[in-house]
Amino acid sequence: MTYDTPTDLFAALRTAWSAKSSSSWTPQNPAKGQCSVTSLVVQDIFGGEILSIRTPGGTHFYNKINGVRWNLTVSQFAAPIPFEDTQSSRDEAFGDTGPEQYAQLRNALGLNS
């Protein structure tokens, strides 16, 4: 499967996210807990940077691609969050998820592991 834009990927993510890609997932809030694993997959496909911000619930990860912020899991929050665009890394994002969750999301999106 190929995704031309982050918007195309977002449409697929909404059905690919599951309890197998994040233990915080719920049917009512499918983006919940998916930020770290999603930021890794977004970087796999589109390159760019992984950024983070501290929220009351912990560290939130998102991406910057060609100078544009892409936060494909922002819908998990009930209220707007401020963005500090703190530089992060794949290691930090993997510290918030696991290889099984990462492989699960890639597989659900039709990407080779």
N, CA, C and O atoms as CSV, one atom per row, in Angstrom:
chain,resi,resn,atom,element,x,y,z
A,1,MET,N,N,0.858,-1.177,0.000
A,1,MET,CA,C,0.000,0.000,0.000
A,1,MET,C,C,0.898,1.232,0.000
A,1,MET,O,O,1.938,1.255,0.659
A,2,THR,N,N,0.490,2.241,-0.737
A,2,THR,CA,C,1.210,3.511,-0.727
A,2,THR,C,C,0.252,4.629,-0.314
A,2,THR,O,O,-0.952,4.568,-0.562
A,3,TYR,N,N,0.815,5.633,0.312
A,3,TYR,CA,C,0.054,6.796,0.767
A,3,TYR,C,C,0.750,8.028,0.213
A,3,TYR,O,O,1.929,8.256,0.481
A,4,ASP,N,N,0.017,8.822,-0.559
A,4,ASP,CA,C,0.602,9.983,-1.217
A,4,ASP,C,C,0.780,11.169,-0.281
A,4,ASP,O,O,1.730,11.938,-0.430
A,5,THR,N,N,-0.115,11.324,0.676
A,5,THR,CA,C,-0.057,12.458,1.595
A,5,THR,C,C,-0.404,11.982,3.006
A,5,THR,O,O,-1.012,10.924,3.169
A,6,PRO,N,N,-0.023,12.751,4.022
A,6,PRO,CA,C,-0.455,12.400,5.382
A,6,PRO,C,C,-1.981,12.347,5.521
A,6,PRO,O,O,-2.504,11.587,6.337
A,7,THR,N,N,-2.681,13.138,4.741
A,7,THR,CA,C,-4.151,13.104,4.779
A,7,THR,C,C,-4.660,11.751,4.306
A,7,THR,O,O,-5.596,11.209,4.894
A,8,ASP,N,N,-4.060,11.193,3.250
A,8,ASP,CA,C,-4.424,9.851,2.784
A,8,ASP,C,C,-4.154,8.816,3.877
A,8,ASP,O,O,-4.970,7.926,4.117
A,9,LEU,N,N,-3.013,8.943,4.529
A,9,LEU,CA,C,-2.661,8.015,5.600
A,9,LEU,C,C,-3.654,8.128,6.759
A,9,LEU,O,O,-4.047,7.113,7.334
A,10,PHE,N,N,-4.057,9.335,7.103
A,10,PHE,CA,C,-4.996,9.530,8.205
A,10,PHE,C,C,-6.291,8.752,7.980
A,10,PHE,O,O,-6.820,8.142,8.909
A,11,ALA,N,N,-6.794,8.775,6.762
A,11,ALA,CA,C,-8.028,8.039,6.466
A,11,ALA,C,C,-7.859,6.547,6.753
A,11,ALA,O,O,-8.778,5.902,7.258
A,12,ALA,N,N,-6.701,6.008,6.437
A,12,ALA,CA,C,-6.439,4.593,6.683
A,12,ALA,C,C,-6.191,4.315,8.169
A,12,ALA,O,O,-6.590,3.271,8.684
A,13,LEU,N,N,-5.540,5.242,8.843
A,13,LEU,CA,C,-5.242,5.053,10.265
A,13,LEU,C,C,-6.507,4.887,11.095
A,13,LEU,O,O,-6.525,4.106,12.045
A,14,ARG,N,N,-7.541,5.597,10.754
A,14,ARG,CA,C,-8.760,5.550,11.561
A,14,ARG,C,C,-9.329,4.135,11.674
A,14,ARG,O,O,-9.976,3.806,12.669
A,15,THR,N,N,-9.092,3.297,10.665
A,15,THR,CA,C,-9.539,1.905,10.749
A,15,THR,C,C,-8.407,0.955,11.142
A,15,THR,O,O,-8.667,-0.172,11.563
A,16,ALA,N,N,-7.151,1.400,11.007
A,16,ALA,CA,C,-6.004,0.547,11.344
A,16,ALA,C,C,-5.693,0.560,12.836
A,16,ALA,O,O,-5.217,-0.439,13.375
A,17,TRP,N,N,-5.955,1.680,13.511
A,17,TRP,CA,C,-5.701,1.738,14.945
A,17,TRP,C,C,-6.551,0.704,15.666
A,17,TRP,O,O,-7.710,0.486,15.312
A,18,SER,N,N,-5.977,0.076,16.666
A,18,SER,CA,C,-6.710,-0.934,17.430
A,18,SER,C,C,-6.045,-1.128,18.787
A,18,SER,O,O,-5.037,-0.491,19.093
A,19,ALA,N,N,-6.615,-2.005,19.587
A,19,ALA,CA,C,-6.021,-2.347,20.877
A,19,ALA,C,C,-4.685,-3.056,20.685
A,19,ALA,O,O,-3.880,-3.122,21.614
A,20,LYS,N,N,-4.446,-3.582,19.498
A,20,LYS,CA,C,-3.166,-4.237,19.221
A,20,LYS,C,C,-2.058,-3.224,18.927
A,20,LYS,O,O,-0.877,-3.544,19.071
A,21,SER,N,N,-2.425,-2.012,18.518
A,21,SER,CA,C,-1.408,-0.983,18.269
A,21,SER,C,C,-1.271,-0.020,19.446
A,21,SER,O,O,-0.304,0.739,19.507
A,22,SER,N,N,-2.218,-0.036,20.375
A,22,SER,CA,C,-2.108,0.732,21.629
A,22,SER,C,C,-3.062,0.150,22.659
A,22,SER,O,O,-4.236,-0.084,22.375
A,23,SER,N,N,-2.548,-0.078,23.844
A,23,SER,CA,C,-3.401,-0.626,24.907
A,23,SER,C,C,-4.412,0.398,25.417
A,23,SER,O,O,-5.334,0.042,26.151
A,24,SER,N,N,-4.248,1.672,25.032
A,24,SER,CA,C,-5.196,2.724,25.449
A,24,SER,C,C,-6.349,2.901,24.474
A,24,SER,O,O,-7.289,3.639,24.769
A,25,TRP,N,N,-6.302,2.246,23.324
A,25,TRP,CA,C,-7.322,2.399,22.273
A,25,TRP,C,C,-8.710,2.056,22.796
A,25,TRP,O,O,-8.879,1.117,23.574
A,26,THR,N,N,-9.699,2.826,22.361
A,26,THR,CA,C,-11.102,2.487,22.601
A,26,THR,C,C,-11.872,2.771,21.322
A,26,THR,O,O,-11.445,3.615,20.534
A,27,PRO,N,N,-12.983,2.101,21.088
A,27,PRO,CA,C,-13.779,2.397,19.897
A,27,PRO,C,C,-14.286,3.839,19.877
A,27,PRO,O,O,-14.454,4.430,18.810
A,28,GLN,N,N,-14.529,4.401,21.068
A,28,GLN,CA,C,-15.019,5.774,21.160
A,28,GLN,C,C,-13.912,6.799,20.898
A,28,GLN,O,O,-14.197,7.927,20.497
A,29,ASN,N,N,-12.659,6.416,21.120
A,29,ASN,CA,C,-11.516,7.325,20.948
A,29,ASN,C,C,-10.373,6.535,20.303
A,29,ASN,O,O,-9.392,6.210,20.971
A,30,PRO,N,N,-10.494,6.226,19.008
A,30,PRO,CA,C,-9.510,5.350,18.354
A,30,PRO,C,C,-8.092,5.903,18.310
A,30,PRO,O,O,-7.147,5.121,18.200
A,31,ALA,N,N,-7.901,7.213,18.391
A,31,ALA,CA,C,-6.557,7.797,18.355
A,31,ALA,C,C,-5.863,7.747,19.714
A,31,ALA,O,O,-4.662,8.003,19.801
A,32,LYS,N,N,-6.591,7.425,20.760
A,32,LYS,CA,C,-6.032,7.444,22.118
A,32,LYS,C,C,-4.853,6.480,22.242
A,32,LYS,O,O,-4.962,5.290,21.944
A,33,GLY,N,N,-3.729,7.029,22.690
A,33,GLY,CA,C,-2.540,6.221,22.901
A,33,GLY,C,C,-1.798,5.817,21.643
A,33,GLY,O,O,-0.836,5.051,21.714
A,34,GLN,N,N,-2.223,6.315,20.497
A,34,GLN,CA,C,-1.626,5.912,19.219
A,34,GLN,C,C,-0.522,6.864,18.748
A,34,GLN,O,O,0.054,6.642,17.683
A,35,CYS,N,N,-0.212,7.918,19.514
A,35,CYS,CA,C,0.676,8.963,19.004
A,35,CYS,C,C,2.084,8.475,18.713
A,35,CYS,O,O,2.635,8.792,17.659
A,36,SER,N,N,2.677,7.714,19.616
A,36,SER,CA,C,4.068,7.305,19.404
A,36,SER,C,C,4.187,6.362,18.216
A,36,SER,O,O,5.032,6.565,17.344
A,37,VAL,N,N,3.358,5.347,18.177
A,37,VAL,CA,C,3.434,4.380,17.081
A,37,VAL,C,C,3.078,5.046,15.742
A,37,VAL,O,O,3.671,4.730,14.710
A,38,THR,N,N,2.120,5.955,15.767
A,38,THR,CA,C,1.742,6.661,14.540
A,38,THR,C,C,2.862,7.571,14.065
A,38,THR,O,O,3.128,7.642,12.865
A,39,SER,N,N,3.529,8.273,14.985
A,39,SER,CA,C,4.620,9.161,14.569
A,39,SER,C,C,5.747,8.377,13.909
A,39,SER,O,O,6.384,8.876,12.982
A,40,LEU,N,N,5.998,7.166,14.371
A,40,LEU,CA,C,7.023,6.319,13.762
A,40,LEU,C,C,6.641,5.916,12.344
A,40,LEU,O,O,7.464,5.983,11.431
A,41,VAL,N,N,5.398,5.499,12.165
A,41,VAL,CA,C,4.934,5.081,10.838
A,41,VAL,C,C,4.891,6.267,9.880
A,41,VAL,O,O,5.253,6.135,8.711
A,42,VAL,N,N,4.447,7.429,10.372
A,42,VAL,CA,C,4.443,8.632,9.526
A,42,VAL,C,C,5.863,8.933,9.055
A,42,VAL,O,O,6.073,9.239,7.881
A,43,GLN,N,N,6.829,8.851,9.951
A,43,GLN,CA,C,8.217,9.109,9.551
A,43,GLN,C,C,8.722,8.048,8.576
A,43,GLN,O,O,9.477,8.374,7.659
A,44,ASP,N,N,8.324,6.790,8.751
A,44,ASP,CA,C,8.702,5.740,7.805
A,44,ASP,C,C,8.272,6.104,6.389
A,44,ASP,O,O,9.027,5.924,5.433
A,45,ILE,N,N,7.067,6.610,6.270
A,45,ILE,CA,C,6.475,6.862,4.951
A,45,ILE,C,C,6.924,8.191,4.359
A,45,ILE,O,O,7.276,8.260,3.182
A,46,PHE,N,N,6.914,9.250,5.170
A,46,PHE,CA,C,7.118,10.606,4.649
A,46,PHE,C,C,8.425,11.265,5.087
A,46,PHE,O,O,8.732,12.369,4.637
A,47,GLY,N,N,9.201,10.610,5.958
A,47,GLY,CA,C,10.426,11.230,6.471
A,47,GLY,C,C,10.080,12.321,7.458
A,47,GLY,O,O,9.078,12.231,8.166
A,48,GLY,N,N,10.900,13.344,7.507
A,48,GLY,CA,C,10.651,14.455,8.407
A,48,GLY,C,C,11.100,14.169,9.818
A,48,GLY,O,O,11.901,13.268,10.064
A,49,GLU,N,N,10.572,14.952,10.743
A,49,GLU,CA,C,10.989,14.910,12.135
A,49,GLU,C,C,9.873,14.370,13.029
A,49,GLU,O,O,8.689,14.479,12.711
A,50,ILE,N,N,10.280,13.790,14.146
A,50,ILE,CA,C,9.340,13.450,15.214
A,50,ILE,C,C,9.501,14.521,16.281
A,50,ILE,O,O,10.607,14.796,16.744
A,51,LEU,N,N,8.383,15.118,16.661
A,51,LEU,CA,C,8.346,16.158,17.687
A,51,LEU,C,C,7.526,15.668,18.865
A,51,LEU,O,O,6.798,14.680,18.758
A,52,SER,N,N,7.647,16.368,19.998
A,52,SER,CA,C,6.867,15.961,21.162
A,52,SER,C,C,6.486,17.164,22.000
A,52,SER,O,O,7.020,18.263,21.847
A,53,ILE,N,N,5.546,16.915,22.887
A,53,ILE,CA,C,5.118,17.906,23.872
A,53,ILE,C,C,4.663,17.149,25.114
A,53,ILE,O,O,4.125,16.046,25.017
A,54,ARG,N,N,4.880,17.742,26.270
A,54,ARG,CA,C,4.381,17.166,27.519
A,54,ARG,C,C,2.922,17.580,27.691
A,54,ARG,O,O,2.583,18.756,27.560
A,55,THR,N,N,2.073,16.618,27.982
A,55,THR,CA,C,0.666,16.880,28.264
A,55,THR,C,C,0.362,16.301,29.646
A,55,THR,O,O,1.178,15.555,30.189
A,56,PRO,N,N,-0.788,16.628,30.220
A,56,PRO,CA,C,-1.130,16.039,31.523
A,56,PRO,C,C,-1.116,14.505,31.507
A,56,PRO,O,O,-0.882,13.880,32.541
A,57,GLY,N,N,-1.363,13.904,30.352
A,57,GLY,CA,C,-1.372,12.449,30.250
A,57,GLY,C,C,-0.016,11.838,29.934
A,57,GLY,O,O,0.106,10.614,29.904
A,58,GLY,N,N,1.002,12.649,29.698
A,58,GLY,CA,C,2.330,12.142,29.351
A,58,GLY,C,C,2.860,12.818,28.103
A,58,GLY,O,O,2.360,13.868,27.699
A,59,THR,N,N,3.850,12.233,27.504
A,59,THR,CA,C,4.450,12.797,26.298
A,59,THR,C,C,3.583,12.473,25.088
A,59,THR,O,O,3.139,11.340,24.905
A,60,HIS,N,N,3.351,13.494,24.265
A,60,HIS,CA,C,2.584,13.326,23.024
A,60,HIS,C,C,3.534,13.528,21.857
A,60,HIS,O,O,4.277,14.508,21.817
A,61,PHE,N,N,3.510,12.599,20.903
A,61,PHE,CA,C,4.384,12.631,19.732
A,61,PHE,C,C,3.589,12.982,18.482
A,61,PHE,O,O,2.422,12.613,18.347
A,62,TYR,N,N,4.234,13.697,17.577
A,62,TYR,CA,C,3.645,14.062,16.289
A,62,TYR,C,C,4.781,14.350,15.320
A,62,TYR,O,O,5.944,14.166,15.677
A,63,ASN,N,N,4.484,14.790,14.116
A,63,ASN,CA,C,5.498,14.914,13.076
A,63,ASN,C,C,5.550,16.303,12.454
A,63,ASN,O,O,4.593,17.074,12.509
A,64,LYS,N,N,6.706,16.592,11.858
A,64,LYS,CA,C,6.862,17.767,11.005
A,64,LYS,C,C,7.478,17.267,9.704
A,64,LYS,O,O,8.552,16.665,9.696
A,65,ILE,N,N,6.774,17.531,8.606
A,65,ILE,CA,C,7.206,17.083,7.287
A,65,ILE,C,C,7.293,18.304,6.385
A,65,ILE,O,O,6.312,19.026,6.210
A,66,ASN,N,N,8.458,18.532,5.818
A,66,ASN,CA,C,8.678,19.692,4.947
A,66,ASN,C,C,8.188,20.987,5.592
A,66,ASN,O,O,7.569,21.826,4.937
A,67,GLY,N,N,8.474,21.134,6.878
A,67,GLY,CA,C,8.124,22.358,7.594
A,67,GLY,C,C,6.679,22.463,8.046
A,67,GLY,O,O,6.291,23.477,8.626
A,68,VAL,N,N,5.867,21.432,7.793
A,68,VAL,CA,C,4.450,21.447,8.157
A,68,VAL,C,C,4.219,20.460,9.300
A,68,VAL,O,O,4.643,19.307,9.225
A,69,ARG,N,N,3.546,20.917,10.360
A,69,ARG,CA,C,3.210,20.066,11.499
A,69,ARG,C,C,2.042,19.152,11.110
A,69,ARG,O,O,1.020,19.607,10.598
A,70,TRP,N,N,2.222,17.868,11.364
A,70,TRP,CA,C,1.166,16.870,11.145
A,70,TRP,C,C,0.950,16.127,12.455
A,70,TRP,O,O,1.827,15.397,12.917
A,71,ASN,N,N,-0.216,16.318,13.048
A,71,ASN,CA,C,-0.563,15.659,14.295
A,71,ASN,C,C,-1.796,14.796,14.017
A,71,ASN,O,O,-2.931,15.227,14.219
A,72,LEU,N,N,-1.550,13.580,13.554
A,72,LEU,CA,C,-2.646,12.722,13.107
A,72,LEU,C,C,-3.424,12.092,14.252
A,72,LEU,O,O,-4.448,11.450,14.022
A,73,THR,N,N,-2.952,12.268,15.487
A,73,THR,CA,C,-3.666,11.693,16.635
A,73,THR,C,C,-4.217,12.751,17.576
A,73,THR,O,O,-4.591,12.428,18.704
A,74,VAL,N,N,-4.278,13.998,17.147
A,74,VAL,CA,C,-4.741,15.087,18.017
A,74,VAL,C,C,-6.201,14.897,18.452
A,74,VAL,O,O,-6.621,15.459,19.464
A,75,SER,N,N,-6.960,14.123,17.709
A,75,SER,CA,C,-8.373,13.924,18.066
A,75,SER,C,C,-8.552,13.189,19.392
A,75,SER,O,O,-9.664,13.148,19.919
A,76,GLN,N,N,-7.498,12.616,19.937
A,76,GLN,CA,C,-7.626,11.928,21.224
A,76,GLN,C,C,-7.846,12.892,22.387
A,76,GLN,O,O,-8.285,12.481,23.461
A,77,PHE,N,N,-7.540,14.182,22.176
A,77,PHE,CA,C,-7.653,15.166,23.246
A,77,PHE,C,C,-9.009,15.869,23.222
A,77,PHE,O,O,-9.519,16.226,22.160
A,78,ALA,N,N,-9.573,16.058,24.393
A,78,ALA,CA,C,-10.871,16.730,24.509
A,78,ALA,C,C,-10.747,18.237,24.324
A,78,ALA,O,O,-11.711,18.897,23.934
A,79,ALA,N,N,-9.567,18.783,24.600
A,79,ALA,CA,C,-9.337,20.227,24.477
A,79,ALA,C,C,-8.052,20.451,23.673
A,79,ALA,O,O,-7.194,19.569,23.623
A,80,PRO,N,N,-7.916,21.608,23.054
A,80,PRO,CA,C,-6.688,21.893,22.290
A,80,PRO,C,C,-5.447,21.812,23.190
A,80,PRO,O,O,-5.488,22.163,24.369
A,81,ILE,N,N,-4.358,21.345,22.602
A,81,ILE,CA,C,-3.093,21.302,23.326
A,81,ILE,C,C,-2.119,22.292,22.685
A,81,ILE,O,O,-2.165,22.509,21.474
A,82,PRO,N,N,-1.248,22.887,23.483
A,82,PRO,CA,C,-0.252,23.804,22.914
A,82,PRO,C,C,0.874,22.997,22.269
A,82,PRO,O,O,1.205,21.905,22.731
A,83,PHE,N,N,1.448,23.527,21.221
A,83,PHE,CA,C,2.541,22.832,20.556
A,83,PHE,C,C,3.840,23.582,20.794
A,83,PHE,O,O,3.956,24.769,20.488
A,84,GLU,N,N,4.815,22.871,21.346
A,84,GLU,CA,C,6.130,23.443,21.582
A,84,GLU,C,C,7.119,22.988,20.523
A,84,GLU,O,O,8.204,23.556,20.404
A,85,ASP,N,N,6.760,21.976,19.758
A,85,ASP,CA,C,7.616,21.434,18.696
A,85,ASP,C,C,8.996,21.061,19.223
A,85,ASP,O,O,10.011,21.379,18.603
A,86,THR,N,N,9.030,20.385,20.370
A,86,THR,CA,C,10.279,19.903,20.940
A,86,THR,C,C,10.819,18.767,20.086
A,86,THR,O,O,10.109,17.799,19.815
A,87,GLN,N,N,12.067,18.880,19.663
A,87,GLN,CA,C,12.687,17.827,18.860
A,87,GLN,C,C,12.691,16.528,19.641
A,87,GLN,O,O,13.062,16.510,20.814
A,88,SER,N,N,12.286,15.451,19.011
A,88,SER,CA,C,12.269,14.140,19.633
A,88,SER,C,C,13.022,13.177,18.719
A,88,SER,O,O,13.784,13.607,17.854
A,89,SER,N,N,12.809,11.884,18.910
A,89,SER,CA,C,13.534,10.891,18.113
A,89,SER,C,C,12.730,9.594,18.033
A,89,SER,O,O,11.745,9.403,18.746
A,90,ARG,N,N,13.177,8.720,17.151
A,90,ARG,CA,C,12.562,7.401,17.051
A,90,ARG,C,C,12.754,6.638,18.361
A,90,ARG,O,O,11.851,5.932,18.810
A,91,ASP,N,N,13.933,6.781,18.974
A,91,ASP,CA,C,14.175,6.085,20.240
A,91,ASP,C,C,13.186,6.522,21.318
A,91,ASP,O,O,12.664,5.687,22.056
A,92,GLU,N,N,12.929,7.820,21.412
A,92,GLU,CA,C,11.972,8.307,22.403
A,92,GLU,C,C,10.565,7.808,22.091
A,92,GLU,O,O,9.839,7.405,23.000
A,93,ALA,N,N,10.172,7.830,20.823
A,93,ALA,CA,C,8.848,7.330,20.448
A,93,ALA,C,C,8.736,5.834,20.729
A,93,ALA,O,O,7.705,5.366,21.212
A,94,PHE,N,N,9.810,5.075,20.422
A,94,PHE,CA,C,9.786,3.640,20.725
A,94,PHE,C,C,9.756,3.388,22.222
A,94,PHE,O,O,9.305,2.328,22.656
A,95,GLY,N,N,10.230,4.345,23.026
A,95,GLY,CA,C,10.150,4.206,24.473
A,95,GLY,C,C,8.726,4.261,24.992
A,95,GLY,O,O,8.461,3.893,26.136
A,96,ASP,N,N,7.805,4.723,24.147
A,96,ASP,CA,C,6.395,4.851,24.521
A,96,ASP,C,C,5.523,3.798,23.841
A,96,ASP,O,O,4.314,3.759,24.066
A,97,THR,N,N,6.114,2.960,23.027
A,97,THR,CA,C,5.392,1.892,22.336
A,97,THR,C,C,6.314,0.690,22.282
A,97,THR,O,O,7.401,0.723,22.859
A,98,GLY,N,N,5.912,-0.351,21.616
A,98,GLY,CA,C,6.750,-1.536,21.510
A,98,GLY,C,C,6.837,-2.030,20.083
A,98,GLY,O,O,6.039,-1.630,19.236
A,99,PRO,N,N,7.796,-2.894,19.810
A,99,PRO,CA,C,7.949,-3.401,18.446
A,99,PRO,C,C,6.722,-4.167,17.951
A,99,PRO,O,O,6.426,-4.169,16.756
A,100,GLU,N,N,6.008,-4.819,18.877
A,100,GLU,CA,C,4.810,-5.562,18.459
A,100,GLU,C,C,3.713,-4.596,18.009
A,100,GLU,O,O,3.045,-4.833,17.003
A,101,GLN,N,N,3.531,-3.507,18.758
A,101,GLN,CA,C,2.511,-2.516,18.388
A,101,GLN,C,C,2.878,-1.841,17.060
A,101,GLN,O,O,2.016,-1.607,16.212
A,102,TYR,N,N,4.146,-1.540,16.897
A,102,TYR,CA,C,4.642,-0.934,15.663
A,102,TYR,C,C,4.398,-1.871,14.473
A,102,TYR,O,O,3.879,-1.448,13.440
A,103,ALA,N,N,4.771,-3.130,14.623
A,103,ALA,CA,C,4.553,-4.109,13.550
A,103,ALA,C,C,3.062,-4.276,13.264
A,103,ALA,O,O,2.662,-4.401,12.106
A,104,GLN,N,N,2.251,-4.279,14.299
A,104,GLN,CA,C,0.808,-4.432,14.130
A,104,GLN,C,C,0.218,-3.290,13.307
A,104,GLN,O,O,-0.578,-3.524,12.397
A,105,LEU,N,N,0.612,-2.040,13.629
A,105,LEU,CA,C,0.079,-0.909,12.878
A,105,LEU,C,C,0.572,-0.932,11.434
A,105,LEU,O,O,-0.206,-0.690,10.510
A,106,ARG,N,N,1.843,-1.219,11.235
A,106,ARG,CA,C,2.363,-1.307,9.853
A,106,ARG,C,C,1.597,-2.379,9.070
A,106,ARG,O,O,1.213,-2.150,7.923
A,107,ASN,N,N,1.376,-3.528,9.674
A,107,ASN,CA,C,0.645,-4.600,8.991
A,107,ASN,C,C,-0.789,-4.188,8.687
A,107,ASN,O,O,-1.296,-4.465,7.600
A,108,ALA,N,N,-1.448,-3.528,9.641
A,108,ALA,CA,C,-2.833,-3.094,9.436
A,108,ALA,C,C,-2.936,-2.068,8.302
A,108,ALA,O,O,-3.979,-1.943,7.660
A,109,LEU,N,N,-1.854,-1.344,8.068
A,109,LEU,CA,C,-1.823,-0.349,6.981
A,109,LEU,C,C,-1.341,-0.941,5.661
A,109,LEU,O,O,-1.270,-0.232,4.657
A,110,GLY,N,N,-1.010,-2.228,5.648
A,110,GLY,CA,C,-0.532,-2.875,4.429
A,110,GLY,C,C,0.911,-2.545,4.096
A,110,GLY,O,O,1.316,-2.608,2.935
A,111,LEU,N,N,1.693,-2.192,5.119
A,111,LEU,CA,C,3.109,-1.876,4.919
A,111,LEU,C,C,3.953,-3.081,5.302
A,111,LEU,O,O,3.629,-3.784,6.260
A,112,ASN,N,N,5.009,-3.323,4.582
A,112,ASN,CA,C,5.905,-4.420,4.937
A,112,ASN,C,C,6.653,-4.070,6.205
A,112,ASN,O,O,7.085,-2.930,6.375
A,113,SER,N,N,6.810,-5.029,7.094
A,113,SER,CA,C,7.532,-4.791,8.348
A,113,SER,C,C,8.966,-4.839,8.122
A,113,SER,O,O,9.745,-4.663,9.059
